[in-house]
Amino acid sequence: MLEVALTHQLGKFALDLSFSAPEGVTVLFGRSGAGKTAVTNAVAGLLRPQTGKIQLGTRSLLDTKNGINVPSHRRRIGYIFQDARLFPHMNVRKNIIYGQRFARKSQSGASLELVIDMLGLASLLDRHPAHLSGGEKQRVAIGRALLSAPDMILADEPLASLDDARKAEILPYLEQLRDEISIPILYVTHSVAEVARLATTVVVLQDGRCVRSGPADTILADPAIMPIGVRAAGAILHARVRRHHRDGLSELDAGGIPLFLPQVAHRPGQKVRVRIAAHDIIMSRQRPMGLSALNIIPGKITALRSGDGPGMMVSMQTPAGVLLARVTRRSAAALDLTVGAECHAIIKSVSVAPEDVGGTRTYEPDVLPAPS
Ligand SMILES: Nc1ncnc2c1ncn2[C@@H]1O[C@H](COP(=O)(O)OP(=O)(O)OP(=O)(O)O)[C@@H](O)[C@H]1O
């Protein structure tokens, strides 16, 4: 667990916040100028806050009251930056082995073989960075960070310089990292898609303060989550792939509710996270009949929130998980949507894009129905 509490004045900008980052991916999310860089610099030891405490597990990295400020290179943090920052004159093998220099003698950390295997680097080992794609470079940078046997990883917009195809290529490796290494990963991003795919915890920063923090599912399904922006709002459902159908659809099970999506890349039995954007949900009080949409999920409204415009956010509890829907205030009034009302969420299969579906490592081969 990483625990951070800081105050610092940067010109007119005041940083005053505290948050905790447990194991898994904690996303620092906020608009430009919210203070993400200031926080990561403080955690990395590049900025000395006027007052603060930073505790990583049992180690105190910063405690201004007691005069503790562990220098940057002794903080045992593995870094993954936006640009991979590999050594151009070294091949991939040497670049990743370089990370081991920073591992303490007493600490074995991840083995070279494991890192090569986990990040799919075997075929790249003899290549130089100039002959790697952006995504491949980032995989090497992750490998180097892991081999330094860090107590936490700091990933500062690691996908920001990659195009969508490269992003899609590297996200599964980051998911694997999240699910297989038991250290906190502090991850900075502006991208809601990355939050939805990777975050286990979300810390929302605004004007130097932490306005919300907590489990990703809860934060993303909160109708009051204005700092993320209404257009980007949406909930995460946890589901399991049941089977792939011959007509190109995959059937998932989310809390006993079947969910039909365009073919997902994951195998039957595998657990996945599915992001359902709030604007992709249609709401109905009665179960609709004769509709082309394949996914109709019954639920009960738990919260409503209207903004300044015509839209309204509706949060509903369903057997599949909490869903967030964006409807107009006019529709909400016409349907008499109130807290406690029974309703149905309608989701068109094709509205869920492949990048909205992320894998988790838990592979459970107990349910392997034959393809139908
Ligand atoms: N050295 C400085 N002196 C004065 N103000 C500063 C200094 N460094 C940063 N700031 C201000 O502090 C605020 C937070 O900056 P920070 O770089 O942490 O934001 P950010 O959330 O990382 O933004 P971005 O997403 O654009 O990188 C901004 O308003 C910035 O202008």
The ligand as a Gaussian input file, in Angstrom:
#p B3LYP/6-31G(d) Opt

LIG

0 1
 N        7.173000      25.449000     -11.008000
 C        5.928000      25.875000     -11.023000
 N        5.618000      27.122000     -10.634000
 C        4.347000      27.545000     -10.636000
 N        3.293000      26.803000     -10.980000
 C        3.545000      25.558000     -11.377000
 C        4.861000      25.006000     -11.424000
 N        4.777000      23.742000     -11.844000
 C        3.467000      23.482000     -12.064000
 N        2.726000      24.560000     -11.785000
 C        1.272000      24.654000     -11.876000
 O        0.745000      23.641000     -11.042000
 C       -0.471000      23.124000     -11.597000
 C       -0.407000      21.601000     -11.653000
 O        0.537000      21.211000     -12.623000
 P        0.784000      19.684000     -12.996000
 O        1.872000      19.687000     -14.023000
 O        1.006000      18.905000     -11.759000
 O       -0.628000      19.278000     -13.656000
 P       -0.991000      17.927000     -14.447000
 O       -2.278000      17.455000     -13.858000
 O        0.153000      17.001000     -14.420000
 O       -1.218000      18.475000     -15.908000
 P       -0.933000      17.743000     -17.327000
 O       -1.973000      16.678000     -17.436000
 O       -1.132000      18.850000     -18.314000
 O        0.464000      17.223000     -17.324000
 C       -0.644000      23.792000     -12.944000
 O       -1.587000      24.831000     -12.782000
 C        0.725000      24.343000     -13.262000
 O        0.620000      25.513000     -14.033000

